[in-house]
C-alpha cells in the first residue's frame, strides 16, 4: 500500500487439465477441469486480525462447437476462501455457474458474452461478461474480458510484445477474529504497462508494472451482504476496518501450455 504502511502479496497457481477432447467430429468438444490457488498475504498490518488468506477453486469448462463460427461453453466452479484458522462448514463452500456464447466471424476476430452467477461472502451476483480477442493487424492485438482485464499489445518480434493493460481483481475471505466471524474483501482497479516474452515453445513470461486507480481492503460482519437484485447497495455496507489508499503494483507470471 502507499505510504509504506503495509504490503500485499497475491500468489496464484493455476493448473488446467483436459479430461475429454474430441476434435474429429463436425462439432468438436472439450471438457476441462483443474485446480486454482489464490493467496493474499498481508505484511506489517495490525488491525485486520489476520495476515494469510487462501482460496482454493476447482473449475469446470465444457466447450462445444455448434459450427465453424459459433461455440457454446458451460462454466462452473467450487470455491473455498478463508484464513483456515478453523474448520470450514458447508456455508463456506461457494459455487459459480455460467454459460457463454462465442462467435468467430474470421480467423483474426473472436468475441462472445458470458452470463455468470456467483456467490461469495459479500452477496450474490448475476453479471454479463463480454470478451474479445482481435488481431488488429500483423503487430497490434486487443484482448479483453470485461471487467476483469483489457490489454492492447504491440508485437515487437516473434517472441516479445509490449502493451498497456488495465484490470479489476478482488476476492472475499472468511476471517476468524476475536470478535467472531467476519469477511475480508479486496477490490483493485489498476492500469499499467505489460511485457510478454515466449521463453521456449511452450513457456511464456508475463510482466506488468502499474498503479491502482481504486483500491479497497475492508472487513465486514457476515450479515453485511447484498441480495441478487441489490448490486447498487454494495456501497451501503458498514465496514469494520477500511484501507483505501492507492499504490504501485507489480505482477510477474510464468505459464506453460500442455
N, C-alpha and C positions, 0 to 999 in steps of 0.2 A: 504494500500500500504506500501511498505518497507520504512524505514527511519522515520516512524511515521508522514508522511506528511498529509495523509487523509485516511479515511476508507470507504470501500464499504460494503453495506448490500444488500442482494438479497433475499427478502422474496418471497415464492411461495405457492400458494394454488391451488390444482388440484382436481377437482371433476369429476368423470366419472360415467355415469348412463346408463345402458342398456335400450333401448326403445323397442327392439323387440328381442326375442330369440325363437328358435325352435331347440331343441336338440333331437327330437324324430324321425326326418326323416333320410333317408340314407345320406343326405347332410346337416348337422347342419348349422344353420345360426345365426349370432349375429350382431345386429346393435346397436351401442353405440354412445352417444354424451356426452356433459358435458360443463364445464367452467373451464378455467385456468387463474390464475392471476400470473404475474411475475413482481416484482418490482426491481428497482435499486435506492438505497438511497446513496448519497454521503455526507459524513460528513467532514467539515473543508476544503473544496476546493473552490478556489476563481476565477478561470479562465474560467470554462466551461459556467457559466451563468445559472445554474440550479442545483438543488440538489435532486429532486424527479422525477422519471420516472416510467411509468406504462405500462404494456402490458396486454391486455385482448384478449383471444383466445377462440373461440367456435370450438372444434374439432369434427370430424365425422369419424367413423370407421365402415366398413361393412366387416365382415369375413364370408366366405363361404367355407365349406369343400368339395373339389372335390371328395376325397375318404379318407380312414383312414390315409393315409400318406402324403396327399398334400392338401394345402388350399390356397385360393386366398383372398387377402384383398384389399379393396379400402379405401384410406385415404384422408381426406380433412380438411380444416380449414379456418376460417375467423379471421383476427387479426387486432387490432388497437394498435399502440405503440407510446406513446407521453409523453410530460411533462404535457399535458392537461391544459396549461395556456390559450389556446384559443380554439375556436370551431374546430372540426375535419371535414375535407372535404372528398369528395369521393376519392380523390387521396391519402388519408391517410389510406385507407382500403386495406389490402393485403390478398391474397388468397394462399393457399397451396393445392397441389393435388399430389397424389402418388398411386402407385399400387405395391403390394408385392406378391411374390410367395414364399410359405413356404413349407418345407419338414420335415417329422418326420419318419426317417427310423427305429427308435426304441424308446422305452419309455424314454431312457436316453439322447437322442440327438434330438434337433430341430435346424434348420437353414433356412435361407432364404435371399432374397435380395429385397430391395425396390427401385424403380426408382421414385424419388420425384422431383417435380418442386416447387420452392418457389421464392417469390419476396419480397424484403424489400427496405429500403431507399438506400442501397449500391448497388443494382442491381438485376439481375435475375440469377437464378441458376437451373441447371438440374444435379442432382447427384445420383449415385448409392449408396445405404446404405446397406451393408451386416450386418447380425446379426446371432448370435449363442447362444444357451443355451445347455450346455453339463454337465451332471453329470458324471464326470470322474470315480469316484468310490464312496464308501459309505461316504467318508469325503470330497473329493475335487470336486469343480464345477467351471465352467468357463461360464461367461455370457458377451456378447459384442454386442453393436450396434455402428458400426463404422461410423464416427469418434467420436460419442458422448461420449461413455463410454465403458471401458473394465475392468472386475473385475475377479480376481482369489480368491476364497473363500475356507476356511477350516472350516468344521463343528465341533465345539468343543463338543457340546452335542445337545440334541433335540431342544433347544431354542436359542443357541448362535453360531455365526460364526465370524471368523476373516479373514482378507484378505488384498490384495493390489489392488489398483484401479487407473486408470487414466481417465481423462475426457477432453472433449472440450466443452466449453459453450460460449455463446455470444448473442448478440442482437443489434438491432438498434432502436433508439427512436427519434421522431421529437423533435427538440429543438428550442424554440422561444427565441431569444436573441435580444439585442439592435440593432445588425447588420442585423436582418432579420432571416429567417428560415434557420436552419442548421439541421444536424442529428448527434447524438451521437452514437458511436459504441464501444462495449466492446467485446474483444476476450480474452479468457483464456484457456490455456492448463495447466493442473495440474496433480499431482500424489501424492498418499498418502496411508495411512492405513485406513481400514474400520472395523467397528464393527456393527453387526446386532444382534438384540435380539427380539424374539417373546414375547411380554408382556402378551398377552392373546390369545384366539383362533383366533381373527381377527385383533389384534393390533400388529404393528411391529415398533421397534425403529431402526433408522439407523444413525450412526455417522461416519464422515470422517474427518481426520486431515491430511493436506499435505502442499505442496508448489507449487507455479506456476512455470512452465518451460518457459512459454511465457505469457505475459500479456500486452494488449494494450487497453488504454482508450483514444479515439480520437474523435474530432469533424471535420466535413466536410461540405462544402456547398452542397446544394441539387443536383447540377449538377455533383458532384464527385461520379459517379456510373459506374458500368460496364454493358456491354451487356451480353446476354445469352451465347455467344461464346467467351467472354473475361475474363474468370476466372483468367488467368495468369496476368491480368493487375491490380489486386487488390492493389498491392504494388506501383503502379504508381500514385495513388490518392494523392492529395495535402491536407494535414491536416491543420487545423487552430490551434488546441490545441492537444498536444500529451503527454501521460504519458506511459512509458514502463518499469518501474522497476518491478521486481518480488516481491512476498510477500507470507507470510504464509496464509493458508486458513483453515477454519473450517466450516463444514456443519452438520447440525442436522435435522432430519425429523421424523415425526410420521405418519404412514399410517394406514388406516382402510379399510379392504376388505368387501364389502357388500355381 
